[in-house]
Every structure is written in C-alpha cells, then in structure tokens.
Amino acid sequence: MKNRPEKYTITLTEFQNRVYKEVSKIPKGKVRSYKYIACKIEKPNAWRAVANALKKNPFIGKVPCHRVIKSDGAIGGFSRGVNAKKKLLRAEGLTIKGNAVIINGDAFQGASLQHKKW
C-alpha cells in the first residue's frame, strides 16, 4: 500500500474569503494598498485586518498577497520576508527603491486608488 499524503481542510472566515477574492483580482505588475482592499470589500477601517488575513494566506501562488502594500508606498510585511516580497515585485516589473514601490517616478500613493463610492 502506497503512502498517501494527508488531506487538510482549510477553514476560512467570510472576511478572509472576501480579502483573498479581492486580492486575486490584482493583475501582475500592479499593486494595491491594504486600505484599498479594505474599501473594496466594504470594510474601509479594516486595513489592519486585511494585513492580518494576508499574513495567514494559505494560498500562496494563487492569492498574490505580495501585490498589497502600505498606502504610503512602503512594502509592508510578507510571510516570507520583505526581501522575498521585493524580489517578487521586481520580477513583475515594478521598481523598488529602498522599501518603497516607485510608479511613474514617484512613490506609490494609496490615496490615488481611492474610489469615490466609498
């Protein structure tokens, strides 16, 4: 009899499901802020909870949590470390200077991604 890998069940909260679904929409080579994701899931004050949900992301590779950064352009955290996050973002064509994402010559500003609906 062959050894079979154990099957695991992942239980997610409704909040985590919404975060992962929204983050999955971020295209390669683009970034969004934690605040942007919080607003998109209609929880505008839950940006820290978004960061915590992404820290626990069980779908690395399917949910691109490395594409979510701080509103001021800073890289933010990453379960595999900040240097790994920078490497992934650079591989997608983004420019990183110090600990900030640079877009069109300027540091990313999360406020520029705010939607008037919120």
C-alpha positions, 0 to 999 in steps of 0.5 A: 500500500502506497503512502498517501499524503494527508488531506487538510481542510482549510477553514476560512472566515467570510472576511478572509474569503472576501480579502483573498477574492479581492486580492486575486483580482490584482493583475501582475505588475500592479499593486494595491494598498491594504486600505484599498482592499479594505474599501473594496470589500466594504470594510474601509477601517479594516486595513489592519485586518486585511494585513492580518488575513494576508499574513495567514494566506494559505494560498500562496501562488494563487492569492498574490498577497505580495501585490498589497502594500502600505498606502504610503508606498512602503512594502509592508510585511510578507510571510516570507520576508520583505526581501522575498516580497521585493524580489517578487515585485521586481520580477513583475516589473515594478521598481523598488527603491529602498522599501518603497514601490516607485510608479511613474517616478514617484512613490506609490500613493494609496490615496490615488486608488481611492474610489469615490463610492466609498 
